[in-house]
Amino acid sequence: MATKKVYIIYYSMYGHIAAMAKAVKQGVDSVEGVEGVLFQVAETLPAEVLGKMHAPAKPEDIPAANPSTINEADGFVFGFPTRFGMMCAQMKAFFDATGGHWQKGSLAGKAASMFTSTASQGSGQETTIMTAVTQLAHHGMIYVPTGYGSGGSMFGLDAAKGGSPWGAGTLAGPDGSRQPSAAELEQAVFQGKNLATVVKKLTA
């Protein structure tokens, strides 16, 4: 049986989503017969603006996602930071470029899930994914929430953390200095494993 491919397509400005994406891939790869493949979406901000925002350079070893060929994947996990409770403009631009798939229905029936990041708690982790699910609905894709399957990392109250039953999440801090915690990365690993398991069942 051919290996199933899950495309982990993300946008990360300061590295928080990139770290979560790698954890998602770890979870996907833990499912026999399924492989996670990392992609970045194209940047839409000019270099001058990124410089003023002190954004680090994007990793050169992660290829750019091509909107016209994503139908080659068997499933997806999309990751992006929130912007006022919705997906960032870079990820929206990526989805806007998938109109050809919408016309052909080439993404219909494929499983997908999402993860995000915010500056603080209560900053839109749930609404960001809730409003992004519309992109999946218009393509006829199957949204796969993570629920509470990751257990303790979701229920514990001993430390601040991101994430919800809608998808994994991390808190970046107001100045972006906080990195994903062990509990947040655990959620991301679970999300990848959960999505890969669903993909394997759907494509059996």
N, C-alpha and C positions, 0 to 999 in steps of 0.2 A: 504494500500500500504506500502510495506517495506521501511524503511529509506534507502536512497542512501548514500553510503560512498565515501567521497573524501579523499584520502590519501595525506597529506601534508608532503612530504619527503624532508628533508633538511640536509645540512652540515653547521655547524657554528663553527668557531674556537674561536672567541672572543665575541660571543653573539649577534652580529648585525642581522645576518640572523635568529637566534632563535626568536628575538623580532618581526621581520617581519612575521615569520611563525605563531606566535600567533595572529597577526593582520589578517592574511589571514584566519585563522580558525574562527575568529570572523565573518568575512564576509560570509564564507561558512555556518556557523551555523545560520545566519540570514535568510536563505532561507528555508522555511517550507519543511520538508520531506528530508532534506539533512544534513548530519553530517560530520564535518571535523575531521580527526584523524591524530595526529602528530606522525611522526617517524623521527629518526636520521639515517643517513647512518654511516657505520662503519668507525672508524678512521684507517688510514693507516700509520701514522707516529708513531715511537716508543716514549715511554714516555720520554726518555732522550731528544729527539729533541723538543718535546712539552714543556718540562721544560725550555729549553734554549730560546724558543719563548715566554715564560711567558703566555702560553695558560691556561686558567682556566679549571677546571674539567668539563666534560660534565654532564648535569643534569641527575639524575638517574631516574626521573619519566617519561622520554620520551623513549619509547622502540626503539630498533634498527630495522630498516627496513629489512625484509627478502626478498631478490630478488626473491625467488622461490614462494612466496605466494602473490605478489602484484596484481596478476590478480583478487583477490577477491574484489578489489576496483572498483567503477563505474567511477571514474575520478581521476585526479592527479593535484597537484601543486608542482613543484620541486623548491627548493631554494638553492642557492649556491653562494659563493663569486667568483669573477673573478681571474684568474691567467693569466696575459698577454693576456687579451681579450678572454679567453676561460674558460670553467668550471674548477673548481679545481679538482685535481687528485682523491680526495676521492669520489666525485660524479661520475667521469668517471669510477672508479673501480666498483661502484654500477651498472651503466648501463652495463658495460662489463660482469657482472654476470647474465644478463637477457637473455642470448642466448637461453635458453630453451623456453622462451615466444616467441622469434623471430621465432624459428623453428615451433612452434605450431600456431603462429598468435593469441595468447590468449590476446594480448593487442590491437589488431587492432580495430579501431572504437571508442576507448575510448578517451575522451577529456582530454587535459592536458595544463597547462600553467606554466610559469617559472618566478622567480624573482631573483634578484642578489644584490651584493654590490661591491663597489669599494673604493679605498682610496681617490679618488678625482674626480672632474668632468672631463669628457672626457677621462676616464680611461678604457673604454670598456664596459659600461653597455649594449649598444645595440649589439655590436659584440659578447659579451659573450652569450647572449640568441640566437642570429642569428646562431652561430656556434653550439649551443646545440640542436637546432631544428632538426638537422640531426638524433639525437638519436630517436626522435619521429617519423620521417619520415620512418626510417627503420623498426619500429614496426607497421607502418600503423596507428599511433595514430593521433588524430585531434588536431592540435595546436590552442589554443584559445588566441589571443593577447588581451591585455586590452584596446587598443585604447586610446582615450582621454575622455572616459566616466566618469572619476573621476572629471572632470571639473576643478575648480579653482586650485586644488592642482597640476595639470599638467601645467596650463598656467601661473601661477603667477611667477613673476621675482623678487620678493622682497627679496628672500633668496636663498642660494645655496641648491639644493636638487637633489636626484637621481630619477630614474624612467624614463620610455619612453613608447611609445605605444606598445613596445614589452613585457613589464612587469614591475612591481613595482621594485624599487631599492632604496638603501640607500647609503650615503657617510659615510665611517668609519673614514676618516681623515688619514693623513700619519702615525700617531702613534696609530691608532685604538681607540682613546679616544672619538671620536664623536659618539653619539648614534642616532638611527633613530628619525627624527623630526616628529611633528604632521602631517605635510603634507605627509611625506613618509609613515607613518603608515596608513593614510587615503587612499593612493593609494593601499596599501596591502589589506585593508578591502574591497575596491571596487573590487580588483582582485579576492578575494575569493568569493564574492557575484556573480560576473559575471560568473566565472567558474562554480559555483554551479547551477546557472540558466541554463546554457547550458547543464550540466549533467542531470538536471531534465527533460529538453526537449528531450534529446537524448534517455533517458531510459523510457520515458512515454509509 
